[in-house]
């Protein structure tokens, strides 16, 4: 299903992470085309500047580029401070940046890299930008999750996968780790929506499955990881198609005031029970605060 996502966004401020390629680039471009002031957070200056120029050439509007490695908690705090110093409000935050890694790698703070980039990034950046979202008439947090969450393996006592991602337990591989991170995205959305509602906030939080999108994930890693990525590529959709639900949740009046939902093809669907368990969601929030201590 392709919903009407041509809502006029003139006068709004929208921030998109991971906006230099794939569905992040399409999301940023389409928001700009609808009149939004677009802020982009990218890791690479070269790729980020190229994306800015591409969007400007296609829409006539030049986004503002911020640089940060969003797997590094210190850089998340720094870039959030930069955004807060230059803007009084954000109408839409699209948490899109993420990654898929073939082996155990640690972030700057010593956390498993998938956890750091795919979950703690969403959690900490949203925390820091929430005052700007509250300053908007009806701020929206849109987080890219995935149906891969259905293959996730939730263990809140082993978020870093140190115990489960060893040669002794080979079944916990990169695809399960990635799926688990996407499960955490949904739990984060559920708890964020609950807390916002309890505070009487007008800010909403929803997440989505973009579809199996043809991206550069995994192409540089070789071996079976590369082969699996290429097989998925045969059944994948374009970035333009994959960005539709992100754009729908960011712009459509149909979801105004709705919060805590998980969407696919611009329709709300059910996630697996582990992903919407309120006890899990609350505990994950507490654990995330502990992991981000010193950067909150």
Backbone as a ProteinNet text record, in pm:
[ID]
protein_1_A
[PRIMARY]
XXXXXXXXXXXXXXXXXXXXXXXXXXXXXXXXXXXXXXXXXXXXXXXXXXXXXXXXXXXXXXXXXXXXXXXXXXXXXXXXXXXXXXXXXXXXXXXXXXXXXXXXXXXXXXXXXXXXXXXXXXXXXXXXXXXXXXXXXXXXXXXXXXXXXXXXXXXXXXXXXXXXXXXXXXXXXXXXXXXXXXXXXXXXXXXXXXXXXXXXXXXXXXXXXXXXXXXXXXXXXXXXXXXXXXXXXXXXXXXXXXXXXXXXXXXXXXXXXXXXXXXXXXXXXXXXXXXXXXXXXXXXXXXXXXXXXXXX
[TERTIARY]
84.1	0	87.2	55.3	124.5	24.4	47.3	-44.2	-4.4	-96	-68.9	20.2	144.6	238.1	283.5	193	228	186.8	166.5	127.5	226.6	175.1	258.3	328.4	460.7	538.5	604.8	558.9	616.3	609.9	721.9	726.5	765	782	821.7	972.2	1024.6	1165.7	1173.3	1243.1	1251.5	1397.1	1430.9	1566.7	1566.9	1657.4	1668.7	1811.1	1826.9	1960.5	1990.8	2120.3	2159.7	2103	2112.6	2038.5	2120.7	2238.7	2320.8	2297.5	2218.5	2193.5	2066.3	2021.6	1909.1	1781.2	1703	1573.1	1589.2	1702.5	1726.1	1739.1	1811.7	1827.8	1694.1	1618.5	1487.3	1394.7	1395.3	1310.9	1346	1474.9	1518.8	1481.3	1501.8	1469.8	1322	1237.7	1093.5	1037.4	1093.2	1050.5	1090.1	1208.9	1252.8	1163.6	1125.8	1040.1	902.8	860.5	730.7	740	858.7	874.1	934.9	968.9	1026.8	1169.6	1209.1	1350.2	1410.2	1502.1	1555.4	1694	1711.1	1839.8	1883.8	2007.7	2059	2176.8	2176	2292.7	2355.1	2480.3	2552.8	2689.6	2747.5	2879.9	2991.3	2974	3077.6	3052.5	3151.4	3138.1	3125.3	3203.4	3201.1	3065.1	3015.3	2885.8	2771.8	2785.2	2682.1	2670.7	2783.8	2782.7	2727.7	2760.8	2708.2	2555.9	2503.9	2359.8	2291.7	2352.1	2297.8	2287.4	2392.9	2393.4	2289.2	2274.4	2173.6	2032.4	2005.4	1872	1845.1	1944.6	1927.8	1900.8	1971.7	1952.7	1813.3	1758.8	1629.8	1511	1531.6	1418.1	1428	1545.3	1563.6	1586.9	1587.6	1610.6	1736.9	1819.9	1945.4	1933	1941.9	1937.5	2060.5	2049.1	2162.2	2225.4	2356	2427.1	2497.5	2476	2549.9	2625.6	2744.9	2828.4	2842.3	2822	2840.5	2839.7	2921.1	2913.8	2815	2696.4	2589.3	2601.2	2711.8	2739.2	2818.7	2864	2946	2858.3	2834.3	2744.7	2791.2	2920.7	2972	2940.4	2945.7	2914.3	2764	2682.3	2537.6	2505.9	2564.8	2540.6	2591	2708.6	2765.6	2680.7	2635.7	2557.9	2419.9	2363.4	2234.9	2248.6	2359.2	2383.3	2396	2457.4	2470.4	2333.3	2248.2	2113.4	2035.8	2045.1	1972.8	2023	2149.6	2205.7	2157.3	2112.9	2074.6	1925.3	1848.7	1704.6	1626.2	1511.1	1425.2	1324.1	1301.1	1205.2	1237.7	1187.4	1188.5	1048.2	990.6	856.6	860.1	964.3	974.4	1119.2	1138.6	1267.7	1253.5	1328.8	1328.1	1456.6	1444.2	1556.8	1573.5	1668.9	1684.4	1820.7	1924.6	2060.5	2070.7	2134.7	2152	2256.8	2287.8	2388.9	2369	2442.1	2432.9	2576	2624	2766	2788.8	2895.3	2914.2	2973.8	3031.7	3096.2	3088.2	3132.6	3129	3230.7	3181.2	3265	3216.4	3307.4	3268.7	3268.1	3177.4	3167.5	3273	3273.3	3369.8	3357.4	3236.2	3213.9	3223.3	3260.7	3277	3150.7	3046.4	2922.9	2923.1	2850.4	2837.1	2783.3	2843.6	2820	2675.8	2612.1	2471.8	2383.2	2405.7	2330.6	2352.5	2477.8	2510.8	2447	2461.6	2412.3	2261.8	2210.7	2069.7	1973.2	2019.3	1928.3	1969.6	2090.1	2129.3	2130.2	2162	2152.5	2012	1911.3	1772.2	1736.1	1772.8	1735.4	1796.9	1927.7	1996.4	1967.8	1965.2	1937.3	1796.5	1699.7	1562.7	1555	1624	1626.8	1673.2	1782	1837.6	1753.8	1685.5	1608.3	1462.4	1422.5	1282.6	1235.6	1318.1	1271.8	1236.3	1309.9	1278	1150.3	1126.7	1002.2	883.6	903.6	798.3	764.3	861.5	839	758.1	744.7	665	517.3	426.9	284	243.9	303.8	273.2	390.6	496.3	617.9	596.3	673.4	663.9	802	811.1	930.8	898.6	972.5	953.1	1080.3	1069.4	1187.4	1176.6	1281	1283	1320.9	1227.3	1251.8	1255.4	1199.7	1200.6	1123.9	1070.4	1012.8	1120.4	1245.4	1354.4	1346	1267.4	1253	1193.3	1119.8	1056.6	1160.7	1280.6	1390	1484.7	1451.2	1536.2	1530.1	1631	1640.3	1661.1	1552.6	1559.3	1613.4	1721.7	1778.1	1827.7	1747.2	1779.7	1898.2	1941.7	2061.3	2187.4	2170	2285.1	2265.9	2237.7	2215.7	2338.4	2456.6	2580.9	2617.5	2542.1	2565.8	2701.6	2761.5	2892.6	2881.3	2776	2759.9	2709.1	2619.6	2550.4	2616.3	2707.4	2768.2	2912.7	2929.4	3062.1	3068.8	3186.3	3200.8	3128.6	3107.3	3038.5	2890.4	2832.5	2689.3	2672.9	2705.3	2709	2573.6	2464.7	2332.1	2297.7	2361.5	2338.3	2435.9	2396.3	2480.8	2434.8	2494.2	2467.4	2323.3	2253.5	2115.9	2023.6	2052.7	1975.1	2005.8	2131.5	2170.8	2101.3	2101.1	2033.3	1883.8	1822.7	1680.4	1649.4	1739.3	1719.8	1724.4	1814.5	1822.9	1695.3	1633.7	1508.5	1393	1400.7	1302.8	1314	1438.2	1460.6	1403.8	1408.5	1349.8	1200.5	1132.2	988.5	959.9	1035.6	1019.6	1044.9	1145.9	1175.2	1057	998.2	883.9	764.5	738.9	626.8	642.5	762.8	784.7	789.7	848.3	851	709.4	625.8	487	412.7	436.2	369.2	409.6	539.5	588.4	539.7	537.4	489.3	341.8	264.6	121.3	101.3	178.7	165.8	201	287.4	328.2	235.2	135.2	44.9	106.6	212	281.5	202.5	217.9	157.9	250.1	371.7	465.5	421.8	428.6	393.6	516.7	511.9	622.9	568.2	613.5	573.9	695.1	686.4	796.7	742.4	832.7	787.8	882.8	828	904.7	909.1	1028.2	1033.4	1017.8	1021.8	1028.6	1171.2	1191.4	1326.2	1383.8	1461.9	1507.3	1646.6	1666.1	1795.7	1890.4	1986.7	2083.7	2222.9	2320	2458.5	2494.6	2397.6	2426.5	2496.5	2610.9	2672.4	2757.2	2755.6	2827.2	2978.3	3030.2	3174.5	3230.8	3146.5	3193.1	3238.5	3195.9	3241	3174.2	3210.7	3163.8	3014.1	2961.5	2819	2733.5	2789.7	2715.3	2687.6	2789.1	2773.5	2675.3	2685.7	2596.3	2451.4	2426.1	2289.7	2234.6	2319.5	2276.9	2236	2311.2	2279.4	2150.1	2127	2001.8	1882.8	1892.7	1785.9	1766.6	1877.8	1868.9	1779.5	1767.7	1684.7	1535.8	1497.3	1355.3	1327.8	1425.6	1413.7	1340.1	1300.2	1232.2	1327.8	1288.8	1374	1370	1469.1	1470.7	1349.3	1306.8	1187.3	1065.4	1051.1	938.8	956	1078.8	1104.6	1083.7	1093.3	1078.4	932.7	840.4	701.6	640	665.8	603	667.8	797.6	862.9	798.7	776.8	715.7	571.4	502	362.3	353.8	438.8	435.4	486.6	572.7	626.9	531.9	441.6	365	213.5	164	21	-67.1	-175.1	-272.8	-347.6	-342	-411.8	-356.9	-230.2	-170.3	-150.7	-208.1	-196.5	-255.6	-177.7	-223.6	-211.4	-179.1	-162.5	-19.4	-2.2	131	147.9	271.9	304.2	279.4	256.5	223.3	342.6	322.7	421.5	353.7	416.1	350.4	428.6	354.8	411.4	320.3	377.5	301.2	192.7	230.8	143.4	18.9	24.3	-85.7	-28.6	-101	-56.7	-75.8	26.9	21.3	69	60.8	104.2	248.7	326	460.8	450.9	559.5	554	545.7	487.7	460.6	580.3	699.6	818.3	846	805.2	837.8	743.8	634.1	537.2	506.8	585.1	566.5	601.1	505.4	530.9	638	648.2	751.8	890.3	901.6	1028.4	1064.2	964.1	987.7	1037.7	976.3	1016.2	1155.6	1185.9	1319.2	1425.4	1394.3	1490	1521.1	1420.3	1441.5	1539.6	1518.3	1606.8	1749	1762.7	1894.9	1962.8	1884.1	1939.8	1990.2	1915.8	1962.2	2094.8	2108.7	2232.7	2348	2322.6	2426.8	2469.3	2375.7	2404	2443.1	2458.4	2494.6	2622.4	2621.7	2734.1	2717.2	2615.3	2588.4	2444.5	2368.2	2227.9	2216.1
-119.9	0	124.3	219.5	347.7	453.2	512.6	614.2	750.8	844.8	981.4	1048.5	1071.9	1135.2	1270	1337.8	1465.9	1584.6	1560	1666	1782.9	1903.4	2022.8	2035.5	2044.8	2055	2191.9	2288.5	2422.1	2478.7	2531.5	2588.6	2492.1	2365.6	2267.2	2243.3	2189.5	2153	2002.4	1931.9	1786.3	1742.3	1656.3	1604.4	1456.3	1418.3	1279.7	1232	1120.7	1064.4	962.5	943.6	850.8	891.3	1021	1077.1	1089	1028.4	1044.1	935.5	832.5	725	650.5	563.7	475.8	547.8	487.5	546	675.3	694.2	820	935	913.2	1016	1047.4	944.6	966	1040.4	1002.2	1069.2	1216.9	1246.7	1385.9	1462.4	1401.5	1468.2	1497.9	1401	1419	1518.5	1521.1	1622	1761.5	1772	1899.3	1941.8	1847.7	1878.5	1927.8	1886.8	1929.6	2062.4	2120.4	2252.8	2256.6	2140.8	2138.1	2190.3	2250	2276.8	2146.8	2090.1	1958	1968.4	1899.5	1885	1740.1	1719.4	1584.7	1556.4	1438.8	1394.7	1278.8	1294.9	1192.6	1171.8	1057	1028.2	1082.9	1070.3	1109.4	1249.2	1337	1472	1467.3	1382.8	1373.8	1326.6	1217.8	1164.8	1257.8	1318.9	1411	1532.3	1591.1	1707.8	1671.1	1551.2	1506.7	1493.1	1440.5	1426.3	1562	1655.9	1791.2	1854.8	1841.4	1899.4	1833.7	1702.6	1629.9	1676.6	1689.6	1733.5	1876.5	1962.3	2100.8	2108.7	2027.8	2028.6	1980.6	1887	1828.2	1904.2	1976.5	2041.6	2193.2	2245.8	2389.8	2437.2	2344.1	2376.8	2306	2375.8	2317.1	2275.6	2146.7	2101.4	2147.2	2142.6	2171.9	2040.1	2029.2	1905.3	1914.3	1811.3	1794	1662	1658.6	1539.4	1472.4	1340.4	1264	1115.7	1042.4	896.9	861.4	817.7	797.6	666.6	595.9	482.9	528.3	654.2	710.8	804.2	768.3	845.3	989.1	1009.9	1146.4	1231.8	1171.7	1246.2	1271.7	1180.1	1203.4	1326	1332.5	1448.1	1577.1	1570.1	1688.7	1738.1	1648.2	1693.2	1741	1680.7	1727.5	1868.8	1896	2031.1	2131	2088.7	2176.2	2209	2108.2	2131.1	2224.6	2201.4	2285.2	2429.1	2447.3	2582.2	2661.2	2590.9	2659.5	2655.5	2577.2	2565.8	2566.5	2629.4	2635.6	2522.3	2458.5	2348.9	2251.1	2129.4	2028.7	1970.6	1966.5	1909.7	1758.5	1708.6	1565	1520.4	1414.7	1347.8	1209.4	1180.9	1048.4	976.5	881.6	797.4	688.3	708	618.4	549.9	615.7	561.9	426.8	332.2	199.6	121.5	4	-78.2	-225.5	-306.1	-450.5	-501.5	-570	-601.6	-752.5	-803.1	-947.6	-1015.8	-937.8	-997.9	-902	-948.9	-865.6	-753.3	-630.2	-510.1	-420	-348.7	-260.5	-114.1	-38	105.2	179.2	311.3	392.8	374.7	345.8	325	177.9	89.7	-51.4	-133.3	-79.6	-154.6	-224.7	-335	-403.7	-304.7	-300.3	-191.6	-185.8	-300.4	-299.7	-238.5	-274.2	-216.2	-65.7	-23	118.5	201.2	156	234.8	220.6	100.4	77.6	107	100.3	128.9	249.5	246.4	356.4	490.2	489.4	608.5	667.2	584.3	631	685.9	609.5	644.2	777.5	791.3	909.6	1034	1020.4	1137.1	1189.2	1099.5	1141.6	1209.9	1154.5	1216.2	1361.7	1385.2	1520.2	1616	1564.6	1652.4	1666	1594.8	1599.8	1740.9	1824.6	1961.7	2038.8	2014.2	2080.7	2024.2	1895.4	1834	1884.4	1903.4	1957.3	2101.1	2172.9	2312.2	2325.2	2216.3	2216.8	2199.3	2239.8	2222.9	2077.5	1986	1843.7	1763.1	1755.6	1687.3	1538.9	1485.1	1342.8	1278.5	1162	1079.6	957.2	940.4	828.1	745	617.8	532	413.9	395.3	284.5	156.5	64.5	-67.7	-167.8	-286.7	-384.1	-509	-578.7	-711.3	-810.6	-773.6	-858.6	-877.6	-790.9	-806.6	-941.7	-1000.8	-1130.4	-1240.8	-1219.4	-1316.8	-1278.7	-1172.2	-1128.8	-1222.9	-1215.1	-1299.2	-1208.5	-1175.6	-1078	-1139.4	-1081.3	-1116.7	-986.7	-928	-799.3	-805.7	-927.2	-943.1	-957.1	-954.2	-969.7	-880.6	-753	-660.6	-646.5	-667.1	-652.9	-777.1	-885.2	-1009.9	-1071.6	-1034.2	-1091.2	-1239.8	-1278.6	-1418.2	-1503.5	-1445.1	-1525.3	-1522.5	-1427.2	-1418.1	-1463.5	-1592.8	-1650.5	-1774.7	-1827.4	-1949.1	-2065.5	-2057.1	-2165	-2168.8	-2057.3	-2052.6	-1988.5	-2062.4	-2004.7	-1967	-2011.4	-1979.6	-1832.2	-1766.4	-1623.7	-1549	-1530	-1466.5	-1326	-1263.8	-1123.1	-1092.7	-1185.4	-1157.3	-1156.6	-1246	-1246.9	-1121.6	-1081.8	-960.8	-839.3	-830.2	-719.2	-721.5	-838.9	-850.9	-810.8	-844.1	-805.4	-653.9	-589.5	-443.1	-378	-438.3	-384.5	-409.7	-519.4	-545.9	-438.1	-399.6	-293.2	-160.1	-135.6	-12.5	-4.9	-118.4	-119.7	-103.3	-173.4	-157.6	-12.8	48.9	189.4	278.1	254	333.1	315.7	192.7	163.1	238.9	234.2	298.5	450.2	500.1	644.7	698.6	629.9	673.3	671.3	567.9	557.8	673.5	703.1	809.4	946.8	968.5	1096.4	1117.2	1012.5	1021.6	1049.9	982.4	1001.7	1143.9	1209	1346.3	1449.8	1402.8	1495.3	1563.2	1503.6	1562.1	1544.2	1639.3	1628.1	1555.4	1526.6	1455.9	1310.1	1258.6	1118.9	1041.8	910.5	823.8	699.3	672.9	553.6	495.1	367.7	302.3	223.2	168.3	110.1	4.6	-77.6	-169	-107.2	-76	-10.7	-105.4	-235.9	-333.8	-382.9	-484	-533.3	-443.5	-347.4	-241.1	-272.8	-247.9	-270.1	-158	-191	-92.6	-150.9	-81.5	-129	-216	-247.3	-329.2	-458.6	-486.6	-617.7	-641.6	-551.1	-576.6	-579.4	-514.3	-504.5	-611.6	-702.4	-792.2	-928.8	-967.2	-1092.9	-1214.4	-1333.6	-1459.9	-1478.3	-1557.7	-1590.8	-1467.6	-1371	-1248.1	-1172.7	-1164.3	-1098.3	-1174.3	-1308.1	-1390.8	-1373.2	-1376.3	-1358.9	-1222.1	-1119.6	-984.8	-978.9	-1046.6	-1046.4	-1122.4	-1229.8	-1304.6	-1216.9	-1148.3	-1056.4	-947.1	-908.6	-804.9	-842.9	-972.6	-1018.6	-998	-988.1	-972.3	-836.7	-747.3	-620	-515.4	-409.1	-296.8	-177.9	-74.9	42.4	128	215	308.4	400.5	438.4	523.5	453.9	325.2	249.2	231	204.9	180	300.2	420.4	543.3	583.5	518.3	563.4	564.6	462	457.6	557.6	580.3	686.3	820.6	847.5	973.8	983.2	872.6	869	907.8	846	874.6	1015.1	1067.6	1201	1311.5	1283	1391.1	1375.1	1254.3	1234.3	1281.7	1352.1	1389.1	1266.8	1155.4	1034.6	980.9	1009.8	957.7	1066.9	1182	1290.6	1246.9	1257.9	1220.1	1072.6	990	846.1	817.5	729.4	706.7	563	514.9	380.9	271	306.5	207.1	158.6	41.5	-19.5	-34.6	18.1	30.4	-40.7	-86.3	-143.8	-104.9	-59	-17.2	83.2	174.3	285.2	238.7	121.3	70.1	16.4	36.1	-16.9	-167.1	-238.7	-384.1	-425.5	-555	-605.4	-652.7	-616.6	-670.4	-796.9	-873.4	-995	-956.6	-1042.4	-1006.2	-952.2	-1009	-961.2	-813.9	-766.8	-630.8	-526.2	-568.2	-473	-501.8	-590.6	-624.7	-503	-448.5	-326.1	-341	-458.7	-480	-478.5	-544.6	-542.9	-400.7	-326.8	-190.7	-100.9	-114.1	-32.5	-68.7	-196.7	-239	-197.2	-207.9	-164.6	-16.9	62.4	206.5	231.3	161.3	176	133.9	21.5	-26.3	70.6	128.7	223.5	348.9	393.7	507.3	475.1	353.5	314	310.2	257	247.2	384.2	478.1	613.2	711.5	660.3	746.8	824.1	952.5	1036.9	1112.8	1070.1	1138	1187.9	1169.8	1210.2	1360.6
0	0	0	-83.9	-87.3	-45.1	72.1	121.3	68.2	75.3	32.7	136.4	98.3	191.1	134.8	65.6	3.8	90.3	218	309.6	304.3	296.3	296.9	431.9	430.5	553.8	566.7	491.8	496	638.3	686.1	819.8	928.9	895.8	996.5	990.3	1101.4	1109.2	1131.9	1043.5	1050.8	1053.5	1147.7	1158.2	1122.1	1032.4	987.7	1011.7	1079.9	1100.4	991.4	966.1	861	726.5	696.9	582.5	455.2	451.6	331.8	226.8	261.2	164.6	201.2	110.3	137	171.8	260.8	294	373.3	440.5	510	413	304.8	202.1	136.1	102.5	40	134.9	261.9	360.6	370.8	381	389.6	263.3	149.4	22	9.9	44.4	28.8	130.1	249.9	347.1	298.8	242.4	186.5	71.1	-13.5	-128.1	-84.2	34.9	87.4	163.4	167.6	227.3	364.5	421.2	555.8	555.5	666.3	689.2	740.7	665.7	697.2	759.5	871	936.9	918.9	881.6	856.7	948.4	1011.4	1086.6	1010.4	970.3	895.8	959.8	937.7	993.9	905	773.4	678.7	623.6	635.9	580.6	429.1	365.4	219.7	169.3	227.2	184.5	225.3	341.1	386.5	296.6	258.1	170.6	32.7	-14.8	-143.9	-137.6	-26.5	-10	-1.5	70.3	80.4	-57.8	-135.6	-270.2	-359.2	-346	-425.4	-390.8	-261.8	-219.5	-265.3	-252.5	-295.6	-445.3	-523.8	-668.5	-707.2	-630.7	-664.3	-606.5	-496.5	-429.1	-424	-446.9	-435.6	-293.3	-198	-57.1	-9.5	65.1	112.9	258.7	288.2	428	505.1	636.6	724.8	767	750.2	780.3	915.4	997.9	1123.3	1113.3	1168.3	1159.3	1295.3	1297.2	1420.8	1389.7	1462.5	1464.3	1575	1536.4	1634.1	1711.9	1693.6	1783.2	1905.2	1903.2	2010.1	2094.2	2219	2303.8	2322.6	2326.9	2344.5	2221.7	2103.6	1982	1969.8	2020.3	2021.9	2105.9	2225.4	2312.7	2248.2	2188.5	2124.5	2008.6	1921.2	1806.1	1849.4	1953.4	2005.8	2060.8	2128.6	2179.5	2064.7	1955.3	1838.3	1779.1	1770.2	1717	1809.4	1940.5	2037.1	2037	2003.7	2000.1	1879.2	1775	1651.2	1622	1698	1672.6	1803.7	1798.4	1916.4	1920.3	1806.8	1805.5	1692.8	1706	1599.6	1594.2	1475.4	1459.5	1442.6	1375.3	1349.5	1366.7	1444.4	1455.1	1393.6	1288.6	1226.5	1266	1358.4	1398.8	1293	1204.7	1090.6	1086.2	1138.3	1127.7	1197.2	1130.1	1187.7	1111.9	1161.1	1096.9	1122.6	1048.5	1049.5	1043.6	1145.3	1153.7	1160.8	1094.3	1081.2	1202.6	1294.2	1410.2	1528	1643.6	1763.6	1750.9	1753.1	1749.7	1862.3	1926.4	2036	1993.2	2052.5	2027	2108.6	2096	2169.7	2320.2	2367.5	2511.3	2551.3	2459	2491.3	2482.5	2416.1	2398.7	2262.9	2254.7	2126.1	2024.1	1905.2	1811.5	1761.7	1742	1697.6	1803.7	1928.9	2039.5	2045.9	2033.7	2046.4	1935.8	1811.4	1698.3	1678.2	1689.7	1655.5	1769.1	1892.7	2004.5	2089.2	2144.9	2234	2161.3	2035.4	1951.5	1955	1925.3	1927.9	2065.6	2168.2	2305.1	2348.2	2330.3	2381.9	2297.7	2166.6	2082.5	2108.3	2118.3	2147.3	2282.7	2380.7	2514.7	2507.1	2435.2	2429.9	2345.6	2245.4	2157.2	2198.7	2301.6	2345.1	2381	2444.3	2470.2	2342.5	2234.5	2108	2047.1	2064	2016.6	2097.5	2227.8	2313.9	2275.7	2220.1	2181.7	2053	1978.3	1855.7	1890.3	1801.4	1829.5	1854.9	1779.9	1796.2	1742.9	1823.8	1780.3	1756.2	1662	1629	1631.9	1695.3	1691.2	1606.1	1499.4	1407	1408.2	1447.4	1459	1364	1285.1	1189.2	1261.9	1270.5	1327.7	1211.1	1228.2	1119.3	1159.8	1058.8	1084.7	1128.1	1109.2	1158.4	1309	1377	1522.5	1557.5	1462.6	1487.5	1505.5	1454.8	1468.2	1581.9	1654.8	1764.1	1882.9	1967.9	2086.8	2207.3	2276.2	2384.4	2512.3	2562.1	2692.2	2753.9	2840.1	2897.8	2993.8	3028.4	3110.8	3026	2894.3	2804.2	2681.2	2705.4	2593.6	2505.4	2561.3	2485.2	2404.5	2419.5	2346.3	2375.8	2486.1	2518.5	2549.6	2620.2	2658.5	2543.3	2462.6	2360.1	2223.6	2200.2	2067.6	2073.7	2104.8	2115.4	2029.4	2009.8	1930.5	1996.7	2127.7	2197.7	2170	2124.9	2093.7	1954.6	1849.2	1714.8	1658	1719.5	1665.4	1683.9	1780.4	1800.1	1709	1585.8	1486.8	1454.8	1352.7	1322.3	1286.1	1222	1184.8	1306.9	1403.2	1527	1609.1	1610.9	1683.3	1623.8	1490.6	1424.3	1456.1	1447.6	1478.4	1620.7	1713	1852.4	1867.7	1795.8	1804.1	1752.3	1653	1599.2	1696.1	1770	1875.8	1983.8	2015.4	2114.3	2066	1934.7	1880.1	1909.7	1899.3	1923.8	2072.7	2156.7	2301.4	2343.5	2286	2313.7	2277.2	2162.3	2116.6	2209.5	2249.2	2339.3	2471.2	2528.4	2658.3	2645.1	2537.1	2515.3	2502.8	2425.4	2408.5	2541.9	2622.4	2752.7	2843.2	2846.8	2933.6	2887.5	2757.4	2705.1	2739.3	2724.4	2755.6	2904.3	2988.6	3133.5	3175.4	3097.6	3127.3	3065	2990.5	2924.3	2803.4	2748.7	2634.4	2505.4	2413.5	2280.4	2181.5	2224.8	2137.9	2123.7	2002	1976.2	1931.6	1949.6	1910.8	1842.8	1721.9	1648.3	1578	1541.5	1471.5	1353.6	1273.6	1147.4	1094	1007.6	922.7	784.3	730.8	600.2	482.3	509.2	401.8	388.3	307	280.1	171.4	213.6	124.1	70.5	-56.2	-119.2	-77.3	7.8	56.8	44.5	97.9	94.8	213.4	301.1	418.8	378.3	440.5	428.1	306.3	208.5	84.2	102.9	204.7	223	316.6	365.2	469.1	418.4	300.1	244.8	306.3	254.6	308.5	301.7	395.6	396.5	424.6	498.2	527.5	398	312.8	183.4	96.3	96.8	15.1	58.4	189	238.8	200.8	208.6	172.8	26.7	-59.2	-201.8	-230.9	-155.8	-174.1	-135.9	-22.9	17	-86.8	-151	-252.2	-369.1	-395.6	-507.1	-480.2	-353.8	-320.2	-256.4	-264.3	-194.1	-276.1	-207.3	-269.8	-277.6	-348.7	-362.8	-236.7	-224.3	-111	-114.9	-234.2	-247.7	-190.5	-218.9	-162.6	-12.2	30.5	171.9	260.7	202.4	281.7	302	235.6	237.6	376.9	457	589.5	684	670.1	748	716.7	588.3	546.3	593.6	588.4	634.5	782.3	864.7	1008.2	1039.3	954.5	976.2	934.8	840.3	778.5	779.8	784.2	759.8	875.3	843.5	947.8	1000.9	929.4	973.4	1105.8	1135.6	1259.6	1364.5	1340.6	1438.4	1572.9	1677.4	1810.7	1842.4	1744.1	1767.7	1809.7	1906.2	1961	2006.6	1998.1	2046.3	1946.2	1819.2	1718.7	1638	1577.4	1488.5	1353	1248	1117.9	1006.8	908.9	787.1	671.6	561.8	444.6	483.5	571.4	613.7	687.9	747.5	830.2	960.4	1069.8	1197.5	1199	1244.9	1254.3	1393.2	1421.8	1551.7	1544.7	1645.5	1661.7	1746.8	1753.1	1834.6	1982.7	2065.5	2205.4	2282.1	2262.3	2333.3	2306.4	2188.7	2146.9	2205.1	2261.5	2317.4	2463.5	2525.3	2666.2	2752	2826.7	2903.1	3010.4	3071.1	3171.8	3107.8	2992	2919.2	2878.4	2830	2782.1	2894.8	3012.3	3126.5	3174.5	3177.1	3223	3122.5	2992.8	2891.2	2907.8	2938.9	2958.3	3072.8	3183.9	3300	3266	3197.2	3156.8	3061.5	2971.7	2875.4	2946.4	3046.8	3126.8	3193.4	3243.1	3308.1	3208.5	3090.1	2988.3	2936.3	2939.1	2889.1	2999.6	3120.7	3233.3	3200.8	3232.1	3200.6	3070.3	2991.3	2862.6	2854.4	2962.9	2963.9	2986.9
[MASK]
++++++++++++++++++++++++++++++++++++++++++++++++++++++++++++++++++++++++++++++++++++++++++++++++++++++++++++++++++++++++++++++++++++++++++++++++++++++++++++++++++++++++++++++++++++++++++++++++++++++++++++++++++++++++++++++++++++++++++++++++++++++++++++++++++++++++++++++++++++++++++++++++++++++++

